[in-house]
Amino acid sequence: MLTRTPESFSLRAISNERSDCGEGPIWNSTTGILSWVDIAGNKWHQVLLNSVTDTSTKTFRVSTVIGAIVERSGGGYFAAVKEGFGLISANGLYSSDISFLSANERMNDAKADSAGRYWAGSCELGFAPGQGKLHMIDENKVIRTMETGLTLPNGLGWSPDNRSFYFVDSMQHVMWKYDFDLESGDISNRRVLITFADDGSVPDGMCVSDDGSLFVAMWGGYRVEVYSSDGVLKEVIPVPVQQPSSCAFAGKDGKTLIVTSASGGTNIVTEPLNGLPLAIDGLGYSGQESTVFHG
């Protein structure tokens, strides 16, 4: 297992917009736009990742808790929100779309699969054990509950060949691996792939690289851990933020790792990057741009 030294890669903040709980980065290679949410701030942000002329951050406020967003193939965005799912227009205006969660629940992390279905985990507001669920909504807005009995459903992703689905429960300190059927969207044969040490950090958001490696942001741990597809820890990437929350690949050839972070409960005087989104280059990995929702 390799622990990277900070001198072995380059790291920069890509926005001065500090999030209380930054999450869910998504990347569009055509527009060059990187988007992410601030769960606790009821808002989401956009930045042109590598623009020299426009380095400003656009911020959009919503009327509810927003766990994650995804681009829609027909334009605009779709969001995993407090009530269930919400629609966001191309100019950033939010409207409630599908409400089905109870008053003491909210959505957390979410992603679209390669067939354009949107997967989102819900949790009880106080993270009550067993109350979390995994939902999937298809292009016809039909919702299926895919998993129950969770605590804090979080990072999710698929193998490059779309035969495996990965899913993190933060409070259970576990990542599961499922068999995945791309055509039907079915998941089966759940087994524990990784059991994370209970060392004060928890596994949060994740992404999958082109070679099938699993990148996991370790909330409270100042690091991103990289695992092989069979669950072996390959390397540790230290980051100068206490609460790295999620990650995604972006940039030219997909070789930039984006890491979101949270500032809530941290000391931004001694650790001024807390809550900012980071871009890391020089790791030697690449990944695909974020998939879109077909609904």
Secondary structure, 3 states (H helix, E strand, C coil): CEECCHHHCEEEECCCCCCCCEEEEEEECCCCEEEEEECCCCEEEEEECCCCCCCCEEEEECCCCEEEEEEECCCCEEEEECCEEEEECCCCCEEEEEECCCCCEEEEEEEECCCCCEEEEEEECCCCCCCEEEEEECCCCCEEEEEEEECCEEEEEECCCCCEEEEEECCCCEEEEEEECCCCCCEEEEEEEEECCCCCCEEEEEEECCCCCEEEEEECCCEEEEECCCCCEEEEEECCCCCEEEEEEECHHHCEEEEEECCCCCCCCCCCCCCCCEEEECCCCCCCCCCCECC
